[in-house]
Amino acid sequence: MIPRHEEWETRLNDHIASRADKPFKWGANDCFFFVSGAIKEMSGMDLTHWIEGKFSTRFGALREAVKLGCKTIDEAEVKILDEILTRQPLCRQPVYGDVMMAKIFNLDSRHTGSTVGMVYPDGQLMIVPGNEGLVFATRVSDVEAVWSL
């Protein structure tokens, strides 16, 4: 288990506020980079240092996933998160600071399918980058995985 900074909630809140108006951008503010930035703020661990600047498109992200031996971007995200964080049982209620993978549909016309995001304080919403900044995706029965530090 990764230890959290003493002031992890404040640091996570600041990270979310700093990204509130930044649009989705592959390799800079995509879902995995947003989650990785949150993890770095909460714990100091940087999950993206090895891929920073290596892609700026969905195809480029897929190319990096293939280098990890994965067939999809989602598979690569799961592989990395499983190695670093603690996967939680799906019956456990997610809490603020958890990372969630879920299927989302028509999220501001940008993405359909699985994505990772941060769990909002009420445990019912997932925060992810959208076209014009962070958006809240309602958590429904299609949650695929939840991890915690």
Secondary structure, 3 states (H helix, E strand, C coil): CCCCCCCHHHHHHHHHHHHCCCCCCCCCCCHHHHHHHHHHHHHCCCCCCCCCCCCCCHHHHHHHHHHCCCCCHHHHHHHHHHHHCEEECCCCCCCCCCEEEEEEEEECCCEEEEEEEEECCCCCEEEEEECCEEEEEECCCCEEEEEEC
